[in-house]
């Protein structure tokens, strides 16, 4: 890699910049160029039917200006434009745009394709950079300027011919192609001469609606330098108040979105771009990303991406190109966290938001609460760790936000169990189950689905029936009542099966769990203690099932050595029981924990 054959690109001396201290407050005028730049860059260009369908999708999305192609470049482009016009497919509030080089024969053919249109932007261009002037065309600055003016006059002439009936409105647009590599002073000179030609109207139709487009034909500068160039142009164009300054970014340096946003701060009014950044070489500025960036700051983008998956389907179907899984706002994985710390933060953020929303709902329903005490639901702004926007806003849901693989923390599996299956794991159990998840995912070399996570939890913890199976059980309560006290003891009688043999066991305690704990301890000749007990409902209603979590550990008298005491005594082994009867769920949870403990303590 011989970096010495490249040189730093020159910056401009511009100390009048104001854009660094500004903030975007509204959406620009959008112009989709998917049907020109995108179509030209495709290995298999779109057919007439595909272009028509794509146009209809752009209209539904909310684009009011759509560049429909290069009608003088090919028969398909010409026929597509004629189809839109003759079949009246252009809505009244949508303006189509066409592109033409600054040569008379191409301009004439372009206007012939536009015959009968109600309103259109005619986009004229010629290359102005030193590289094009010296290498490609061998033209001086003056010859390049003359070509632009000649093209502007030709455009005026044909516009006058094709709008004689007064029913057609033409808007003129000019691009100094390769503006990003053109000397700013020269770019200003060329643009001002074109503006003067069009506004004087001496050679045909006079136009007060003029668009000056400043394309990053090849991205060579950092975004801040391009913003300086755009602000320089904005401050030096003639009759600026009647000029729409437009941007057309390319992504050669990977910063087309940033350059576009900074250039809007610098005074530009309009953005040409494509969906998902399709276009020549590395593509155009991605309008979806720019629009959703505005949206994430509370600005109406005036484009509807509420069903982002539909946009992906349309785009991939007609372009044959994929959307990267990490594409901002649209990728399959952009609302997904695999990292344990990220997952934990998102889970807590979701819980906090749900809590705030619940308080807001209660405050609205409360008649006794004063206005000053009520919570304003509109004040619940979206603020979520690692999620800049609410996935619901683009038609996604919360199910895949947290996905589990070997790199995920214990909180990830706990979140899946809670949100999908209603199982709220105690903190100590989260850590224990998290280790099983890591082992399972690492062994499978893939992520685990919510179903796989639940199945692993069920087989590992819920209603374990081996090596000890509970056949039947019943309890007997004894009451000792005095004038000042009431003491209740519970005795359990149970029949179990272990290693194919049935045994009857019995135990006594202050409650059914304590009694069963004693019965199992005596049967196994192993002393253990209950370290954790919790319970919650899995559903709502009278028929809801309960799930109970019990954690046990070996008692100190079982420690036969210092090593055994350190490794076994303090380790909590969890089990879970599920039943519509809360007592049954507790008994099953204890047996599940002991069954797991037998395997661990062996």
N, C-alpha and C positions, 0 to 999 in steps of 0.2 A: 504494500500500500504506500504509494509515493505521494504523501501529502504535500510535498514541496512544489508539485506542479500546479497547485491551486493557490489562489491569492484571496485575501480578504476583500470583500465587496465594499465599495466606497459608501460612506454615509453622507447625508447632506447637512450642511451647517444651517440649522434652523432653530433659532432661540425664541421664536414667537409661539412655540407650541403651547396649547392649552389642554390638550386631550388627557394628560395624565391625572388631572384633578377632577375629571368629569365622571358622570355615572349614567349608564343607559336607563332611560325612563319609558321608552316606548319601542314598539317593533318597527323595523324598517319596512319599506315597500319590498315585497318579495317577488322575484321573477324566477320561475323554474326553467332551467335549461336542460332538463333531463332528456328532452326529445331532440336536442341537437348535440350538445357535448357528450351526454351519456350515450346516445345512439351511435355517434361516430366512433366511440371507443370500444364498442362491443365486437367480439369475435364474430358473432352472427347478428348483424343489424336487425332491428325490429321490422316486422312486416307492416303493411298498411293497417291491417286489423289490430295488431298489437299496439301500434302507435295511437290508434283511435281509442282503444281501451285505456291505455296509460293516460292519455289526455283527459278522459272522463274522470279517472281517479284523481288527477291533480286538481281538477275543478272541484270535486267533492271535498278535497282536503282544505280548500279555501284559497288557492292561488288565484289572484286577479290578473296577473301578468304571466304568460306562458310562452316561452320561445318554442316554436313548433318546428324549427329546422332551418335548413339551408336550401331553399327551393331551386337555386340555380346549380346545385351540386350534383343532383341525381334525379332520376325519374320518380323514384319512390318518394323523395322529399317533396317534389313538385306536386305529385298526385295526392299526397297526404294533405297538403294545404288546400288544394282544390276540393277535396272531400269535405274538410271542415267547413268550407265556405258554402259550397253548393248544397250540402245536406243540412245546413243551418245548425251545426253542432256547437257553435260558439255562443255561450250565454251572453246576455246583454251587458252584464257587469264584468266580463272578462275580456282583456285585451291580448291578442296574440302578438308575438314578436318574431321577426324573421331576420336572418343574417345575410349580409352581402359584402364582398370585398369592394374596394373603391375602384371598380372598373365598369365602364358604361354598359357593356354587353351583359354583365352579370346583374347590374341594377335593373336594366330593362326587363330581363327575364323574371327577376324577383317581383316587380310590379305587375307583370302579366299573371303571375301566380296569385297575386293579391286581388285581382279584379273581382269586384262585387263585395269585398269585405266592408264591414261597417266601421271598424276602427283597428288600426294596427301600428305597432312600433317597427320602424325599419332601421335596422342596426348596421351602420356602415363602419368599416374598419380598414386600417392599413398599418403595417409595422413601422415603428418609429425608433427602435433601439439602435445604437451604434453597431451592434453585431449584425442586425438585419441590413442596415444601410450599407455597411462596408462589405460584408461577406455574401449575403444572399442576393441583394438587389443592386449593389454597386451604385447607390444613390447618395447624393449630398443631403444635408439638412434641408436646403431650399427645395430640392427636387422632391423630397419626401413630403414637405409641407404643401407643395403645389399639387401633388397627387391627392392629398387629403381634401384640398379645396375643390379640385376638379371633381372628385367623387361626390362632394357635398352639393355641388351645382347640378350634377347629373341626377342626383336623388331628388332635388327640388323640381327639376324639369319633369320627371316621370310622375312624381306625386301630383303635380298640377294637372297632367293629362288624365290620370286615373281618378281624380276627385272633381272633375268638371261638373258632375251632377250635384255636388254639394252634400252628398249622402255619405261620403267616406271621410274619415278623419285619420290623418297620418301624423304620427309622433316620430320625430327624428332622434336617433341615438348615434353617437360617435364613440369609437374606442381607438385610442392610440395603442395598437397591439404591442405587447411587451412593454407596457408602461412601467412595470417594475424594474426594467433594465434601461429605461430611457432617462436622459438628463432632465431633471424637473423643469428647468427653464425652457428647454425645447418643447417638452410636453405641454407646458402652458401656452407657448406660442402657437403650436399646431391647433390645440383645442380652441383657443380664442379666435383664430382665423375661421375655423369651421362654424363657431357660434355666430360670428359676424356675418358670414355668408348666409346662414339660415335665417337669421333675424332680419336681415335687410330684404330678403325676398326678391332680389333683382333678377334672379334667373329662373323663377318659377314660384312654387308655393312658399309663402312666408310661414315660418313656424315660431311660435313663442314657447311651445312645449318641447324642450330639448333635454335629452339625457346625455350626460358625459360619463362614459363608463371607463373606469380606471382598472384594467385587468392586471392581476398577477399572472401573466401568461406562463412564466416560469418563476417559481419562488426561489429567490436568491438571497433576500435580506431577512434579518430578524423582524418580527412583527412591529416592534417599536419604530424601526426605520421606515417601514412602509406607512405607518400611521403619520409620521412626519411628512412624508411625500404627499399623502392625501390632504393633510391640513394645509400644506403649502399650496396645493392646487385649489382648494376651496377658497383660500384667501386671495387668489390671484386670477380666478376666472372672471371674465366679463359678465356683467348682469347676473351675478350669482343668485340673486333672489328668484330668478326665473329658470334656474338651471337645477335639474335633479342630478346629483352626483351619485353614481352607481359603482358598485364593487363587483369584481368577478375573480375570486381567488382560486388558485391552484395549490396543490398540497405537496410540492416537491420536497419541502423541508419538514413536512408534517405539522405545519403551524398555520394552515389556512383558516381554521376557525378563529384562532387568536388574532391573526392579522385582520380578519374581517371585523371582529369585535372592537379592536383598538381603532380601526379606521372609521367605524361608526362613531366612536367617541371623538374622532378627529373632524367630524362634520359630514360624513357621507349620509345619504338618505335612503339608499336602495341596495339590495343584495341580490345578485344572480348566483345561483348555485344549484345543486342537485340533491336528491334524496340519497342518504347514506354516502355522499361524497363520490358518486360515480363520475367518471370522466377520463380524459386523456392522462396517460402516464400514472401518476399517483392519485389522480382524481381532482374534483372541484371541492370548494368549500361545502361542507355538509350542512344543508339547511335544517335538517332535523336536529342536529346537535345545537346549532346556533339558536333555533327557535325554542328548544327545550331549556337551554341555558337561561334565556329570558324568562321563561315560564317559572323556572326554579327560583327566580328573584321576584316573583309576584307580578310579572308583566305579561299582559295578554299577547301571545305571539300572533294572533289572528290566523293561525293554522291549526287544524284539528288532527292531533295525533293520539286521540283517546283510545284508538284501537291499533296499537303499534304492530301487533302481529299481522293484522290485515295489510298494513303498509309493507311489511316484510314479504308476505305472500305475493303481493302484486309485483314488488321489485324483483324478487328472485325468479318469478314466473316469466317476466318479460325481458329481463336483462340476462338471465342465466348466471348471475353472479350471486355468491353467498353473502350473508351478513355475518360479520365476525361475532363470535359469542361474547366478546368483550366490548362490542360497540356501545358507546355511551347511550343510555336510555333504552336501547332496543335489543342489545345482545341477550342471548339466553341466560348468561351467567351474571349479568350486571346487578341483579337484585338478590344475589346469592352469596352467602358467606360460608366458607369452609373452615376458616380460622376460628379456633376456640374463643379467643378474646373478643373477636368481632361478633361472634354469635351471642356471647353473653351480654355484650353491650346492646345489641339489637333487641334481644329478649327483654331486657330491663326497660329499654325505651318503649317497646310496645306495651308492656304492662303499665308503665307510667302514663302513657297516652290514653289507654283504656280507662284507667282510674280517673283521669281528668275529665274524660268524656262522660263518665258515669256521674260525676259530681255536677257537671253542667246540665245533664238531663234532669237530675233531681232538683236543681235550682229552678229550672223552668217549670216543673210541675208543682213546686211548693207555693201555696197561696199565702203562707204566713211570712215568707221571706221578703224583706224590703228590696227595692231595686238596687240599692248599693251593695247588697250582699250577693245578688245573683251573678252567676258566671256567664259571660258572653261566649256563646259557642263559636262565634266568628273569630274570637281571639285565640282559638286553639291552632296556632300556626304549626305547620309541619316542621318538627325538629327531631330528627332521629339519627342516632349514631350510624355512620356508614351508609345511610340512604338519603341522598340529597333530595329526592322526590318520593312521593307516595306511589308505589307500584300500581295501585288501583287506578291512578290518573291516566295511565297509558294502557289500561285494559289487562294488566297482569294481576295476579293475586298473591296472597301472602304465603301460600303453601310451600313454594320452593325457595323462600328467602334463606332459610337455614337448611343446608344440606350436609350430610355427615360422611366423612371419610376418615382415614387414619390420622389426619392432621387436626381433626376437630376435637374440641374439648368436651368435657362431660356435660356442660350446659347445653350443647347442641342436641344430643339425643334426648335430654330432658325436655327441651323445647318441643321437639317433634312429638314426643309422647303426650305432652300437655295439650298442644294445639290440635293435634289430629285425633288423639284417643282419650283425652280427658284424664290422663294419669299424671298426677302431680308428685314427682319424686321428692322425698326428703333429701336435703343436701348431702348427708353422708352416703345415701344410696346412689345419688348422682355420680359421685366419684367412683364407687364400686362398679356401677354399670358402665361408666365411661371407659374403664379398662377393658371390659369385655367387647365394647364397640370397637375400640382401637385394634384389639387382637383380630376381631372378625374382619374388619375392613382391610387391615394390613395383609391378612391371609388371602383375602379375595382379590386384592390389588384393585379395588374399585370402591366407589361410594356405596352407601347402603340406602335403600328406599325406606320410606316411612313404614311400609308393611314389614320389611325385613327387620327393622328396628323393633317393632312391636313383637314380632315372632320371637326374636332373640330374648326380649325381656320376659315374655310369657314362659318360654321353655326354661329360662334360667331361674325365675323367681316366683311365678304365680302357681299356687296350688300344687306344689311339688309332692309327688306320691312315691318317691323312691329315695333311699332304700326302705323307708317306713311308709306304709299305706294305712290310712285311718279307715277302718271298716264302719264302726258305729261308735257313738258315745252318748252319754247322758250325764246330767249333773244332779247333785243333791245339795240343797242348801240347809244349813243349820243356823238357827237364830238364838242368841243368848241376850235376853232383854232384862235390864234392871231399871229401877226408877230413873236413873240418870244416863244410862248408856244403852246402845244397841249394837251388838257385835254379830256380824254375819260371816260365816265361813262356807266355802264352797268345796264340795268333793266331786271329782270327776271319775267316771268309770268308762273306760274305752277299750275297744277291741282293735288291735292293729295286726298287720301282716308284715313280716320281715323275713327275707330269704325264704319265702314260701311257707313259713310257719306262722300260725296265729297265736297271739298272746293277749291276755287280758291285763291291763294296767290300771292303776288308780293313783290319785294324788289329791292333796288338800291344800287350799290356799285362800287368800282373801277374795279371790275372784276366779272366774273360769280359766283365765290365761295363766295365773299363778299356779292354780291347781294342776293344769295340764303340763306346765313347766316342771313341776315336781315329779309328776308321773313319768315323764320322759327321762328326766335325770336319773331316777332310780332304776328305770329299765335299762338304760344305757350304761349305768354306773359311771356317769360323767356329769360333773357339776358345771352348769352354765347359768348365766345371768341375762336378764332382759335389759338391754341398754337403750333401746329406742322403741317407742310405740306411737303410731299416728294413724289417722283414718280419715277418709273423705268419701263422698258419694261420686259415682262415675256418671250418673245421669240425674235428671230432675224427675220429681214425681214420686208417688207412693210405691211404685214398683222398681225404684232405682236400686242398682247394685251398689254395694259398699266395697271399697278396697282398703285393706289394712296392711300396714307395713310394720314389721317387727325386726329388730336387730338384736342379736344375741352374741355373747362372747364367753369364752371359758372362764370359770371362776379360778381364783388363785390356787386353790387346793389341788387343781389338776396339774399344775406345773411341776413336772418331774425334774426339771433342770433350769438353770438360769436362762439358757438359750430358748427353751420351750416357753418360759414365762414371757420373755421379750417378744417372741415371734407369734405366739398363739393367744396369750391371755388378753391382750388389749385389742386384738383384731375383731371388729364387729362384722358378723355375718348376717346378711339381710334375707328375708323372705317376704312374700306377699300372698295375701289370700283374698279371693273375690267371691262374694255371695250376696244374695238379697237379704240375708240375715246377718246383722253386724257381728253377732257372737260367733256364727259359723266362719265369717271372714277372718276373725281374730284367731280362732283355733287353727284354721288352714294356714294363716300367715306364720304362726309359731312353728307348725310342723314343717313348712317350707324352709324356714330359717334353719331349723335343726337338721333337716335332710341335707341342706347345703353345707352345714357345719360338720356333719359326720364325714363328708368327703374332704373338707378342708383340714379337719383336725386329725385325720387318720395318719 
